[in-house]
Amino acid sequence: MTEFPIEGQVLVLAAAKASVAPNALPELLSRVQADLGPRLDDYRREFECVAEDDERVTFLVPSDHWTTVGDRLGCNRRETDAVRRAHTEQLRRLGSRLGRRDEFETALEIREAVVVGV
């Protein structure tokens, strides 16, 4: 299992947009991965998987999902938003790579992205 499933360039972009210290984001993402990784089977049963490879599985989840995860992990609003941004940017990067960017952008209007490392 990976430390966290967010690519380096995506991490830099998300850190630049986030309201948290750039060096705090990797630790936050590691905490989130530690929480989500063991729940992967639950995610597979409950949510739409839009992509999967050897490193990560990407899901679309309800729009309040990151608030729930942030509350469970004791994250403040800015930390939760930073994690949300990182997962969203990873989905966008994946969409560009797969030629599905427009599809994913439309989905993000009503749902959120969750990327779980495998």
Sine and cosine of phi, psi and omega as CSV:
sin_phi,cos_phi,sin_psi,cos_psi,sin_omega,cos_omega
0.00,0.00,0.63,-0.78,-0.02,-1.00
-0.98,0.19,0.36,-0.93,0.06,-1.00
-0.88,0.47,-0.72,0.70,0.18,-0.98
-0.34,-0.94,0.49,-0.87,-0.18,-0.98
-1.00,-0.03,0.39,0.92,-0.06,-1.00
-0.98,-0.22,0.80,-0.60,-0.02,-1.00
-0.92,0.39,0.41,-0.91,-0.07,-1.00
-0.83,0.55,-0.74,0.67,-0.01,-1.00
-0.91,0.41,-0.58,0.81,0.04,-1.00
-0.92,0.40,-0.65,0.76,0.03,-1.00
-0.87,0.50,-0.71,0.71,0.01,-1.00
-0.89,0.46,-0.71,0.71,0.01,-1.00
-0.89,0.45,-0.73,0.69,0.00,-1.00
-0.90,0.44,-0.64,0.77,0.02,-1.00
-0.90,0.43,-0.61,0.79,0.01,-1.00
-0.91,0.41,-0.55,0.83,-0.02,-1.00
-1.00,0.06,-0.35,0.94,-0.10,-0.99
-0.99,0.15,0.36,-0.93,0.03,-1.00
-0.99,-0.17,0.57,0.82,0.07,-1.00
-0.81,-0.59,0.34,-0.94,0.03,-1.00
-0.88,0.48,0.71,-0.71,-0.04,-1.00
-0.81,0.58,-0.58,0.81,0.00,-1.00
-0.97,0.26,-0.18,0.98,0.03,-1.00
-0.99,0.11,-0.43,0.90,-0.09,-1.00
-0.89,0.45,-0.70,0.72,0.03,-1.00
-0.85,0.52,-0.64,0.77,0.03,-1.00
-0.91,0.42,-0.67,0.74,0.04,-1.00
-0.88,0.48,-0.72,0.69,-0.02,-1.00
-0.90,0.43,-0.56,0.83,0.07,-1.00
-0.92,0.40,-0.66,0.75,0.05,-1.00
-0.89,0.46,-0.68,0.73,0.00,-1.00
-0.90,0.43,-0.71,0.71,0.01,-1.00
-0.87,0.49,-0.65,0.76,0.03,-1.00
-0.88,0.48,-0.52,0.85,0.03,-1.00
-0.98,0.18,-0.69,0.73,-0.10,-1.00
-0.98,0.18,-0.58,0.82,-0.06,-1.00
-0.77,0.63,-0.78,0.63,0.01,-1.00
-0.92,0.39,-0.23,0.97,0.00,-1.00
-0.99,-0.11,0.13,0.99,-0.10,-1.00
-0.82,0.57,-0.69,0.72,0.02,-1.00
-0.88,0.47,-0.61,0.79,0.06,-1.00
-0.89,0.45,-0.69,0.72,0.03,-1.00
-0.87,0.49,-0.67,0.74,0.01,-1.00
-0.86,0.50,-0.61,0.79,-0.01,-1.00
-0.97,0.23,-0.56,0.83,-0.18,-0.98
-0.99,-0.15,-0.41,0.91,-0.17,-0.99
-0.78,-0.62,0.31,-0.95,0.01,-1.00
-0.98,0.22,0.85,-0.52,0.09,-1.00
-1.00,0.05,0.85,-0.53,-0.03,-1.00
-0.97,-0.23,-0.23,0.97,0.04,-1.00
-0.24,-0.97,0.50,-0.87,0.03,-1.00
-0.47,-0.88,0.68,-0.73,0.12,-0.99
-0.61,-0.79,-0.23,-0.97,-0.06,-1.00
-0.94,0.34,-0.27,0.96,-0.08,-1.00
-0.95,-0.33,-0.47,0.88,-0.13,-0.99
-0.42,-0.91,0.41,-0.91,0.13,-0.99
-0.84,-0.54,0.75,-0.66,-0.10,-0.99
-0.90,-0.43,0.76,-0.64,-0.06,-1.00
-0.84,-0.54,0.40,-0.91,0.23,-0.97
-0.96,-0.28,0.76,-0.64,-0.11,-0.99
-0.77,-0.64,0.20,-0.98,0.03,-1.00
-0.86,0.52,0.43,-0.90,-0.12,-0.99
-0.91,0.41,-0.25,0.97,0.03,-1.00
-0.99,-0.14,0.13,0.99,-0.13,-0.99
-0.85,0.52,-0.74,0.67,-0.07,-1.00
-0.93,0.37,-0.49,0.87,0.08,-1.00
-0.89,0.45,-0.69,0.73,0.02,-1.00
-0.89,0.46,-0.73,0.69,0.00,-1.00
-0.91,0.42,-0.71,0.71,0.02,-1.00
-0.86,0.52,-0.68,0.73,0.05,-1.00
-0.89,0.46,-0.69,0.72,-0.02,-1.00
-0.88,0.48,-0.58,0.82,-0.05,-1.00
-1.00,-0.07,-0.01,1.00,0.01,-1.00
0.96,0.27,0.46,0.89,0.01,-1.00
-0.99,0.11,0.56,-0.83,0.11,-0.99
-0.99,0.15,0.05,-1.00,-0.09,-1.00
-0.88,0.48,-0.67,0.74,0.00,-1.00
-0.91,0.41,-0.66,0.75,0.03,-1.00
-0.90,0.44,-0.70,0.71,0.02,-1.00
-0.88,0.48,-0.68,0.74,0.01,-1.00
-0.90,0.43,-0.62,0.78,0.02,-1.00
-0.90,0.44,-0.67,0.74,0.03,-1.00
-0.91,0.41,-0.70,0.71,0.04,-1.00
-0.83,0.55,-0.73,0.69,0.00,-1.00
-0.87,0.49,-0.68,0.73,-0.01,-1.00
-0.89,0.47,-0.70,0.71,0.00,-1.00
-0.93,0.37,-0.61,0.80,0.04,-1.00
-0.91,0.42,-0.71,0.70,0.00,-1.00
-0.91,0.41,-0.56,0.83,0.05,-1.00
-0.91,0.41,-0.64,0.77,0.07,-1.00
-0.89,0.46,-0.68,0.73,0.03,-1.00
-0.87,0.49,-0.69,0.73,0.03,-1.00
-0.87,0.48,-0.70,0.72,0.03,-1.00
-0.89,0.46,-0.68,0.74,0.03,-1.00
-0.86,0.51,-0.66,0.75,0.04,-1.00
-0.90,0.44,-0.69,0.73,-0.02,-1.00
-0.90,0.44,-0.61,0.80,-0.07,-1.00
-1.00,-0.05,-0.02,1.00,-0.06,-1.00
0.95,0.32,0.47,0.88,-0.04,-1.00
-0.84,-0.54,0.36,0.93,-0.09,-1.00
-0.84,0.54,-0.74,0.68,-0.01,-1.00
-0.88,0.48,-0.68,0.73,0.03,-1.00
-0.86,0.52,-0.72,0.69,-0.02,-1.00
-0.93,0.36,-0.62,0.78,0.05,-1.00
-0.87,0.49,-0.67,0.74,0.03,-1.00
-0.89,0.45,-0.68,0.73,0.01,-1.00
-0.89,0.46,-0.59,0.81,-0.03,-1.00
-0.93,0.36,-0.21,0.98,0.07,-1.00
-0.93,0.37,-0.44,0.90,-0.04,-1.00
-0.81,-0.59,-0.15,0.99,-0.01,-1.00
-0.69,-0.72,0.08,-1.00,0.02,-1.00
-0.87,-0.49,0.33,-0.94,0.03,-1.00
-0.99,-0.14,0.62,-0.78,0.15,-0.99
-0.75,-0.67,0.80,-0.60,0.01,-1.00
-0.89,-0.45,0.86,-0.52,-0.05,-1.00
-0.91,-0.41,0.80,-0.60,0.04,-1.00
-0.96,0.28,0.53,-0.85,0.02,-1.00
-0.87,-0.49,0.00,0.00,0.00,0.00
